């Protein structure tokens, strides 16, 4: 019965994602007509060079990027929840995403300060984000060993994120003394609130090559172990699960997913907390065999929907600028996070 419900939910989710992807490609400052979009996909060109450029270099990368980013950060959230056995664990709220952001900004700042000449290296972004997320994750884990209360752990994570964000802002504003030709670091103020505006196909390719295999690896190798871990360490050990190994993998994989996303889009808020909980509710089970794939596709839906809302003229009719992703994600996600916190015991997850 659960399997049939999962298939129905997954099928409907795919349809919703397909519709949103179509809207994402079509809508923007310059709307794309249906016949132009049809010609582009069927013939490889809309017969309008400007429209071809908008679709191929702006809308498609943004749409595909939103799908990959949403999938990665949502699964990172469910892995963190599995580690802490806490539905409020989330890469953004626990400060891990902010730590990755600080790593990226420090990498750019150092490159510019010492004239190293590689501030835009794709691999440099990722490695710096990995280092920042792992260090922050290490701090959060050590706090979790001392703190047992959910509220205290959550507040500690938020404070760590605030500290990392504060240092990030200091570094960005310090860029002024580097000179006008090096003030590009200030561009990352918008990036620091989450943005898909400037994603390139090279960045999407790297994210896809990293995120998709990690998601599959987590699904195949960790689903049953996560189920056992939900029932407590003693039970997990009684059925043969290696808790130390499981936790090590959860830290590594969730940090990889979070850092890879943050390196190119900035921190993505609330997706990692909202999607796993909604997935459990609509699938009607906490079995990760069903929850992980549902969470992944819900993450893509959430991010692509939020990205559409950031387009000029959508939320603010008179605006000609893109909003940061943090705006719609927070408006949608924060109330759900509050509801989860208030009713987590009654929901039994």
C-alpha positions as CSV (number, residue, x, y, z in Angstrom):
1,X,0.0,0.0,0.0
2,X,2.8,2.4,0.9
3,X,4.5,1.6,-2.4
4,X,1.4,2.4,-4.4
5,X,1.0,5.7,-2.6
6,X,4.7,6.5,-3.1
7,X,4.4,5.9,-6.9
8,X,1.3,8.1,-7.1
9,X,3.0,10.9,-5.2
10,X,6.2,10.6,-7.2
11,X,4.3,10.6,-10.5
12,X,2.3,13.7,-9.5
13,X,5.5,15.4,-8.4
14,X,7.1,14.7,-11.7
15,X,4.2,16.3,-13.5
16,X,4.3,19.4,-11.3
17,X,8.1,19.7,-11.8
18,X,7.6,19.4,-15.6
19,X,4.9,22.2,-15.6
20,X,7.1,24.5,-13.4
21,X,10.1,23.8,-15.6
22,X,8.1,24.9,-18.6
23,X,6.9,28.1,-16.9
24,X,10.5,28.8,-15.7
25,X,11.8,28.6,-19.3
26,X,8.9,30.6,-20.6
27,X,8.5,33.4,-18.1
28,X,10.8,36.4,-17.4
29,X,11.4,40.0,-18.3
30,X,11.0,38.9,-22.0
31,X,8.3,36.3,-22.2
32,X,8.8,33.4,-24.6
33,X,5.9,32.4,-26.8
34,X,4.7,28.8,-26.9
35,X,5.4,28.4,-30.6
36,X,9.0,29.8,-30.1
37,X,9.6,27.3,-27.3
38,X,8.2,24.5,-29.3
39,X,10.4,25.3,-32.3
40,X,13.5,25.6,-30.1
41,X,13.1,22.1,-28.6
42,X,11.9,20.4,-31.8
43,X,14.2,22.1,-34.4
44,X,17.0,23.4,-32.2
45,X,16.1,27.0,-32.9
46,X,13.2,29.4,-32.5
47,X,14.4,31.2,-35.7
48,X,15.0,34.2,-33.5
49,X,18.7,34.6,-32.4
50,X,17.8,36.7,-29.4
51,X,15.2,34.2,-28.2
52,X,17.6,31.4,-28.8
53,X,20.2,33.1,-26.6
54,X,17.6,33.8,-23.8
55,X,16.5,30.2,-23.8
56,X,19.9,28.5,-24.2
57,X,22.1,30.8,-22.1
58,X,19.7,32.2,-19.4
59,X,16.4,30.3,-18.9
60,X,17.6,26.7,-19.4
61,X,20.7,26.9,-17.2
62,X,18.6,28.6,-14.5
63,X,15.9,25.9,-14.7
64,X,18.2,22.9,-14.8
65,X,20.3,24.5,-12.1
66,X,17.2,24.9,-9.9
67,X,16.3,21.2,-10.3
68,X,19.9,20.0,-9.4
69,X,20.3,22.5,-6.5
70,X,16.9,21.7,-5.0
71,X,17.6,18.0,-5.2
72,X,21.0,18.3,-3.6
73,X,20.1,20.6,-0.7
74,X,16.9,18.7,0.1
75,X,18.8,15.4,0.4
76,X,21.5,17.1,2.4
77,X,18.7,18.1,4.8
78,X,17.4,14.5,5.2
79,X,20.9,13.2,5.8
80,X,21.5,15.8,8.5
81,X,18.2,14.9,10.1
82,X,19.2,11.3,10.1
83,X,22.5,12.2,11.8
84,X,20.9,14.2,14.6
85,X,17.7,12.2,14.6
86,X,15.9,15.6,14.6
87,X,13.5,16.9,11.9
88,X,14.7,20.4,12.6
89,X,18.2,19.8,11.4
90,X,18.9,21.6,8.2
91,X,22.1,22.8,6.3
92,X,20.9,26.4,6.6
93,X,19.5,26.5,10.1
94,X,22.5,24.5,11.5
95,X,24.9,27.0,10.0
96,X,26.6,24.6,7.6
97,X,25.5,26.5,4.5
98,X,26.8,29.8,6.1
99,X,30.1,28.1,6.8
100,X,30.4,27.0,3.2
101,X,29.6,30.6,2.1
102,X,32.4,32.0,4.3
103,X,34.8,29.5,2.8
104,X,34.0,30.7,-0.7
105,X,34.3,34.4,0.1
106,X,37.6,33.9,2.0
107,X,38.9,32.0,-1.0
108,X,38.0,34.9,-3.4
109,X,39.3,37.5,-1.0
110,X,42.6,35.7,-0.5
111,X,43.0,35.2,-4.2
112,X,42.5,38.9,-4.9
113,X,44.5,40.2,-1.9
114,X,47.6,38.2,-2.9
115,X,47.0,38.6,-6.6
116,X,47.0,34.8,-7.1
117,X,44.9,35.1,-10.2
118,X,42.4,32.3,-9.7
119,X,39.4,33.8,-8.0
120,X,37.0,32.2,-10.5
121,X,38.3,28.7,-10.5
122,X,35.3,26.3,-10.3
123,X,37.3,23.7,-8.3
124,X,38.6,26.4,-6.0
125,X,35.0,27.4,-5.2
126,X,34.1,23.8,-4.4
127,X,37.1,23.0,-2.3
128,X,36.7,26.3,-0.3
129,X,33.1,25.5,0.3
130,X,33.9,21.9,1.3
131,X,36.4,23.2,3.9
132,X,34.0,25.8,5.3
133,X,31.1,23.3,5.6
134,X,33.2,20.6,7.2
135,X,34.6,22.9,9.8
136,X,31.1,24.2,10.7
137,X,29.7,20.7,10.7
138,X,32.4,19.6,13.1
139,X,31.5,22.5,15.4
140,X,27.8,21.7,15.3
141,X,28.5,18.0,15.9
142,X,30.5,18.7,19.0
143,X,27.8,21.0,20.3
144,X,25.2,18.3,19.7
145,X,27.3,15.9,21.9
146,X,26.9,18.3,24.8
147,X,23.4,19.7,24.1
148,X,20.5,17.3,24.1
149,X,17.6,19.7,23.8
150,X,16.2,20.3,20.4
151,X,15.6,24.1,21.0
152,X,19.1,24.6,22.3
153,X,20.8,22.7,19.5
154,X,18.7,24.7,16.9
155,X,19.6,28.1,18.5
156,X,23.3,27.1,18.6
157,X,23.2,26.2,14.9
158,X,21.5,29.5,14.1
159,X,24.1,31.4,16.1
160,X,27.0,29.6,14.3
161,X,25.4,30.5,11.0
162,X,25.0,34.1,12.2
163,X,28.7,34.3,13.2
164,X,29.8,32.9,9.8
165,X,27.4,35.3,8.0
166,X,28.8,38.2,10.0
167,X,32.4,37.3,9.0
168,X,31.3,36.9,5.4
169,X,29.8,40.4,5.3
170,X,33.0,41.9,6.9
171,X,35.1,40.2,4.2
172,X,32.9,41.4,1.4
173,X,32.9,45.0,2.6
174,X,36.6,44.9,3.3
175,X,37.0,44.4,-0.5
176,X,36.8,48.2,-1.0
177,X,40.4,48.8,-0.1
178,X,41.5,46.3,-2.8
179,X,40.7,48.9,-5.5
180,X,37.8,49.4,-7.9
181,X,39.2,46.8,-10.4
182,X,39.0,44.2,-7.6
183,X,35.7,45.2,-6.1
184,X,34.0,42.2,-7.7
185,X,33.8,40.6,-4.3
186,X,30.9,43.0,-3.5
187,X,28.9,41.2,-6.1
188,X,28.6,38.3,-3.7
189,X,26.2,40.2,-1.4
190,X,23.3,39.0,-3.6
191,X,24.9,35.6,-3.9
192,X,25.1,35.4,-0.1
193,X,21.3,35.4,-0.1
194,X,21.0,32.7,-2.7
195,X,20.8,33.2,-6.4
196,X,20.5,31.2,-9.6
197,X,20.8,34.2,-11.9
198,X,24.4,33.7,-13.1
199,X,24.7,29.9,-13.3
200,X,26.6,28.7,-16.3
201,X,26.5,25.3,-18.1
202,X,30.0,24.5,-16.7
203,X,28.9,25.1,-13.2
204,X,25.7,23.0,-13.7
205,X,27.8,20.2,-15.2
206,X,30.1,20.1,-12.1
207,X,27.1,20.3,-9.7
208,X,25.3,17.5,-11.6
209,X,28.4,15.2,-11.8
210,X,28.8,15.6,-8.0
211,X,25.2,15.8,-6.7
212,X,23.5,13.1,-8.7
213,X,26.0,10.3,-7.8
214,X,26.0,11.3,-4.1
215,X,22.2,11.3,-4.0
216,X,22.1,7.8,-5.6
217,X,24.8,6.6,-3.2
218,X,22.9,7.8,-0.2
219,X,19.7,6.2,-1.4
220,X,21.2,2.9,-2.2
221,X,23.6,2.5,0.7
222,X,22.0,4.4,3.6
223,X,18.2,4.0,3.3
224,X,17.9,0.9,5.5
225,X,20.6,2.1,7.9
226,X,18.8,5.4,8.3
227,X,15.5,3.6,9.1
228,X,17.3,1.6,11.8
229,X,18.9,4.7,13.2
230,X,15.6,6.5,13.6
231,X,14.7,3.8,16.2
232,X,17.8,4.6,18.3
233,X,21.4,3.5,18.4
234,X,20.7,0.4,20.4
235,X,18.2,-0.9,17.8
236,X,20.5,0.0,14.9
237,X,23.4,-1.9,16.5
238,X,21.2,-4.9,17.2
239,X,20.3,-5.2,13.5
240,X,24.0,-4.9,12.5
241,X,24.3,-1.3,11.5
242,X,27.7,0.3,12.1
243,X,26.6,3.6,13.8
244,X,30.1,5.2,13.6
245,X,30.4,4.4,9.9
246,X,26.9,5.6,9.2
247,X,27.5,8.9,11.0
248,X,30.8,9.4,9.2
249,X,29.1,8.9,5.8
250,X,26.2,11.2,6.8
251,X,28.6,14.0,7.7
252,X,30.7,13.5,4.5
253,X,27.7,13.2,2.1
254,X,25.6,16.0,3.6
255,X,28.6,18.3,3.6
256,X,29.5,17.5,0.0
257,X,25.9,18.2,-1.2
258,X,25.7,21.4,0.8
259,X,29.1,22.8,-0.2
260,X,28.6,22.0,-3.9
261,X,25.3,23.9,-3.9
262,X,26.6,26.8,-1.9
263,X,29.7,27.2,-4.0
264,X,27.7,28.3,-7.0
265,X,24.4,29.6,-5.7
266,X,25.0,30.8,-2.2
267,X,23.2,29.4,0.9
268,X,19.7,27.9,0.1
269,X,17.4,28.3,3.1
270,X,14.7,26.0,4.5
271,X,14.6,23.5,1.6
272,X,16.5,21.0,3.7
273,X,14.0,21.1,6.5
274,X,10.7,21.6,4.6
275,X,11.0,18.9,1.9
276,X,11.9,15.9,4.1
277,X,9.0,16.6,6.5
278,X,6.5,17.2,3.7
279,X,7.7,14.1,2.0
280,X,7.1,12.0,5.1
281,X,3.6,13.5,5.4
282,X,2.4,12.9,1.8
283,X,4.1,9.5,1.5
284,X,2.7,8.4,4.8
285,X,5.8,6.7,6.1
286,X,9.3,7.5,7.4
287,X,11.0,4.7,5.3
288,X,13.9,6.3,3.5
289,X,13.4,4.0,0.5
290,X,10.4,6.2,-0.3
291,X,11.2,9.4,1.5
292,X,14.6,10.1,-0.1
293,X,13.5,10.1,-3.8
294,X,10.3,12.0,-2.9
295,X,12.4,14.6,-0.9
296,X,14.7,15.0,-3.9
297,X,12.0,15.8,-6.3
298,X,10.1,18.1,-3.8
299,X,13.4,19.9,-3.3
300,X,13.6,20.6,-7.1
301,X,9.9,21.7,-7.1
302,X,10.5,24.0,-4.1
303,X,13.6,25.7,-5.5
304,X,12.3,26.1,-9.1
305,X,9.0,27.6,-7.8
306,X,10.9,30.0,-5.5
307,X,13.1,31.0,-8.5
308,X,10.1,31.8,-10.6
309,X,8.8,34.1,-7.8
310,X,12.2,36.0,-7.8
311,X,11.7,37.0,-11.4
312,X,11.1,40.7,-12.1
313,X,7.5,41.7,-11.9
314,X,6.2,38.5,-10.2
315,X,6.1,39.3,-6.5
316,X,6.7,43.0,-7.0
317,X,4.9,44.1,-10.2
318,X,6.9,47.4,-10.6
319,X,10.3,45.8,-9.9
320,X,12.8,45.3,-12.7
321,X,15.4,43.4,-10.5
322,X,15.7,39.8,-9.5
323,X,15.0,39.1,-5.8
324,X,17.3,36.9,-3.9
325,X,16.1,33.3,-3.4
326,X,16.1,33.9,0.4
327,X,13.0,36.0,0.1
328,X,10.4,33.4,-1.2
329,X,12.2,30.5,0.5
330,X,12.0,32.2,3.9
331,X,8.4,33.3,3.4
332,X,7.3,29.8,2.5
333,X,9.7,27.8,4.6
334,X,9.8,29.6,7.9
335,X,6.1,29.1,8.8
336,X,6.5,25.4,8.0
337,X,9.6,25.2,10.2
338,X,7.7,26.9,13.0
339,X,4.8,24.4,12.6
340,X,7.2,21.5,12.7
341,X,8.8,22.8,15.8
342,X,5.5,23.2,17.6
343,X,4.0,19.9,16.5
344,X,7.0,17.6,16.1
345,X,6.1,15.3,18.9
346,X,2.5,15.0,17.8
347,X,3.6,14.2,14.3
348,X,5.7,11.3,15.6
349,X,8.7,11.8,13.4
